Amino acid sequence: MRNPLEEVRPKVALVLEYRGEVILDPKLAKILEEVERRGSLLAACKAVGASYSRVWEKLSDLEKILGERVLEVRRGGRGGGGARLKPLGKALLKRYMEEKSKLERRRLELVGRMREVPPDFLVAGSHDPALEAILERVKSSKPELDIERVWLGSAGGLAALMLEQADAAGSHLLDPETGMYNVSYLSRYWLDGKVVVIRGYQREIGLVYRPDTKIESLKDLLAGKFRLINRNPGSGTRILLDYLLRQQALDLGIDPHEAPKRVKGYQTEVRTHVGIAKKVASGEADVGVAVRFVAEKFGLGFKRLAWEWYDLIVRKQSLKKQAAQELIRIMTSGELAEILANMPGYRITEETGYVMYS
């Protein structure tokens, strides 16, 4: 008897959320795109193959959530009526297409590296200077191996593992409800039983700023005093900052959902800690969130927000690869302490090297 699970495949789809509710999915985004092109909601529904009544219902729900019209419709008449996007509708579609373009560039970057001659070992996930140093040590000990790295953010790394496009990922995803890192996120990417999680090291993360910038805490960001350079959605740094901003907002009696709107530059993003430091050092932004090591490297001021865990997650299918074995050997030996000794803002504990999940 045929097992239907044999034909089940994971699929990643881009959606936009507002205050925890999905407001734009691929189909509705396509509808808005077709309305913009055709000037008619009915024609857009026909082009996409969607029910007019169902689309109208979804648009009504969207406008209720946002409290503003996204579509202007002219009914009947000799021309048969028409529709056009309101400014908010245009802005939503523009944001969706921008995020879609970013996602596609990341996908092509990852796939492009694996096309033709795939590397022996691919590490994806959150950018981390210490992991870069560890991978350089692996390359030195195994020069015959082709080891690649792609910085996609912690969530992007888990997605790459899920899609079997990466062998390992570095991650520092905080679960605000438990205060734990990484393991609770595995089920969200269908990685239960498919990976091992090795406890890594702690790194000091905080506000980075030019020495002449008089910033005291996140309160200054919520007050709109300084311009932020943010990290990309899905990165552990972005998740940590969002959590801390919500907590600070609650302490100040501010609606936590409104916190991002109060922060200048919140929507401006880069993908690495070095990218944060460069924007701040150049004066393009006043403050960002990055690790102490990078702040000191660029001569920036630093105020700690947290000591966070940065763990290594490896696909079980990749454990027999030489690069995986060498990487795990370093992570579970005294060699790791040797590498981190010259990197301010990093530390190991008794938990380092422990297999947290398998």
N, C-alpha and C positions, 0 to 999 in steps of 0.2 A: 504493500500500500504506500502511495506517495506521501512523503512527509512535507507538509506545506512550509515548514521552517527552512527547508533546503533552498527555497526561492525567496526567502526574506533577506533583504539587503538594507544596510544603513544608508541614510541620506541626510545630508546637512543642508538646511535651508536658511536663508537670511530673513530675519524679521526685525522690525523696529518695535520697541516697547516704549510705553509712557506710563510711569508710575507702576510698573510691574504688569501692565496689561499689553498684550500684543495689539498694535494698531495697524500695522501694515505687513502683510505677508506677500510672497511672490505673486500670487494671482491678483490680489487687489492692487499691487504696484503696477502690474501689467495693464489692468483696467485704467488706472490713472494715466499711464503712458499713452494708451490708445485714445482716451478722451482728448488728451492734449493734441494728438495727431489728427483725429477725425472730427473733433468738435461735436460729438454726439455720444451720449451714454449708451443708447441702444446699439449703435454701430460698434462701439467698443465691446459690449457684451457679446455681440455676434462674432466679432473677430477673435475673441478669446474663447468662445464656446461656453459662456457662463450664463446662468439664469439672471434675467434682468431684475426680477423681484428679490432674489437672494443678494445680488450686488447692492441693490438699493437699501436693503436691510443692513448690510455691513457698513455702507457709507453713513447711514443714519446713526449706527452705533459709534462709529468713529467720531462723528461730529459731536455726539453727546459726551464722549470721553474728553475730547479736547475743548469743548465749550465754544466752538467756532466752526463756521461753515468751511468746507474744503471744496465744494462743488456748487456751481451756479447752473441751474437748469431752466431752459425756456421750453415750455410745453406747447404742443400743437402748432397751429398756424400753417400757412401755405408751405412753409419750408420744412414742416414736419418737426419743428422744435430743434433744440440743440443743447449743448452743455459746454462749459469751460471751467477750468480749474481756477479757484480763488487763490489769492496769494499764499495762504497756508497750504493749500493743495499742491501748488507749484513747489513750495519749500520742502514739503514732505517727499515729493517725488525726487527732487534734486538730492536730498539727503540719502534716500534709498539708493539711488543710482551711484552716488559717490561711494557708499559703503560696499555696494555690489562690486564696483570697480576695484576697490582695495582688496576685497576677498578674492577676486579673480586673479589679481596680480600676485597675491601670496600663493594661491594654488598653482599658478604657472611657474612661480619661482621654485616651489617645491617639486612639482612634476618635472620641470625643466632640468633640474639637477639629477633626476632619476632616469630621464630618458636616455637613449643611446647607451652609455655605459654607466649603470647605477653604481654608487659608491659601495664600498664594503660595509660601511656602517654610517647611518645617518642619525644625528642627534637634533631634535627639534625642541621647541618650548621657550621658556623664559630666558631672556638674555641675562648672563651672569659672568662677570670678569673672572671669578674663581673657576667656574666650569671651563671657561676658555683656557685657563692655565692648566687645568687637569687634562683637557683634551690634547694640549700641546705636549704634555708629558707622555700621554699614550702614543702620540705620533712619533715621539723621539724613541720610545722603546719598541715600536712596531712600524718602522718607516716604510715597510712594504705595503701597508694598508692604506686605502683611500678612505679617510674619515671626513665627512662633511657635517656642517652645522647650519641650521636655519632658525633664526629667532622669530618665532610666531606668537610669543606670549604663552603663558602657562596653559590657558584653555586651548590655544591653537596646537600646542604640543600634544595634549591629550587627544584632540581630534585627529592629528596625524597618526598617533598610535592606533586609534580606533579604525582608521581607514587603511591601516597596515602600510603606511607610507613612511614611517620612521621606526627605528629600532629602539630608541630611548628618548626620554624627555626630561628636562629639568623643570621643576614646578614649585611654586610657593603660593598655592591657592588657600586662602584662609576661609574656614567655615565659621562665620560670625556666631552661629548658634552654639557651637561646641568649643570654639577657640582652637580647634585642631586644624592641621594642614593636610591637604591633598587627598587622603584616603577616601573621605566622604564624597569626593567628586568622581570617583572611578565609575560608579554605577550610572552616572549621567551620560557617560560616553561608552557604555556597554563594554567596559574593560574588566568587569568582575571575573576573576579566575584566569585572566589572560596576561597579567603583568605581575611583576614583583616591584615592591616599593622599598627602596633602601634609604634609611634615615641619613640625611646628608649633614649639613652644617648650618649654623646660624649666621645670619648677616644683619648688620645694623643698617636700618633704612630710615630715612627722615627727610626733612625739608632741606633743600640745597638752594643757596642764594649767594649773590655777590657780597663780599664783606661789608660794603657800605650800605647794604639794605637792612633796614631796622625792622625785621619781622620777628615776632615773638611766638606765634602759634597759629593754628588753623583758624582761630577767631579772626585774624587779620585777613584771611582769604574770604571768609564769609562776610566780612565788612566791605569787601571790594577794594581793599587798599593796594593790592598787588596783582600783577598779571601772572597767571599760572601757565606753565607748559605741561600738558597732561600726557599720560601714557595711553596706549591703544586699548580699546575695549577687549576684555578677555585676558589681559595681563594681570598677574597677581598684584602688581603695584597699583593698578587702577582699582581693583576690587578692595584692596586695603584702604586706599584713599577714600573711596566712596563710603566705606563702612565708618571710618573715622570722622568724615564730614557729617554723616548722619548723627553720630553720637554727639558731636560738638553742637550740632543744630538743636538737638533735644535739650542739651544742657542750657542753651541760650533761649529756649522757648520758641524756636523756629520750627516750622513744618519741615521735617527732614527731606521730604520730596522736593522742597523748594531750594534745598542747599546748592545743587549744581548751578541753578540760575543766578545765584548770588556771587559766584566765583568768576572773575574775569579770566577769559582764556580757557575755560573748562573744555571747550570743544576742539581746541588746538592740540594735536597729538603727535608724538613720535614713538618709535618702537623699541628704543634701547635706553639704558641709563646714560650711556655716553651722549646720545642724542639730547637727553634732558640737559646734561651739563653744558653742552655746546650752546644750546639756546639761551641758557641763563648767563653763561660767561660772555656771550656776544651782546647781551642786552636786549635780545628779542623777547625775552620773558624775564620776570623778576624772581620767580621761584618755581621749583619742581620737586618731585619726590624721587629720590634715587639712593643708592647705597653709599655709605661713608667713603669707601675706597675711591669711587669715582669723584666724589666731591673734593677730596684731598688732592687727587691727581690734577684737577683743574683749578686748584687754589680757591675753592668756594667755601663759604660758610656752611655749617651743618648743624641741624637740631634734630635729635633722635625722635622718631615716632614709635619705633618698635624694634625688638630683636625678632626676626622671623626665621622660620625653617625653610631651607631650600633643599628639596629631596630629589633623588634620582629614581625615575620610573622606567623599567625595562620590559619590553615584550618577552614573554617566556620563549617564544619561537626564536628569539635572537640571542638567548643566553649562551648558546654554544659558540657563538662567533668570537674570534680572538679579541676583537676590540672590546666587546662586552666584558669578557673575562678580565682583561687588563684594566678596564675602567672600574669594575667592581673591586678588583684587587687594591687599587689605589684608594678607593673610597673606604675600604675596610681595614686599611693598614696605617702605620705611622707616617707613611709618605704623604698623606693628606695634610697632616699637621705641618709637615715641612713646607709644603706648597703655600699654605695659608699664613705661615709665620711672617712673611713679608707683605701681607695684605691687610692693612688696617680695616677694622670693621667686620672681621670674620672671626669665628671661634667654633671649636668643636666641643662636644659634651660626651658624657658616658653613653648617650644614645646613638652617637654617630657610628655608622656602619651597621646598625641593627636592621634586620629585615623586618619591616613593619607589617608587610602584607605580601602574601604569596598565594 
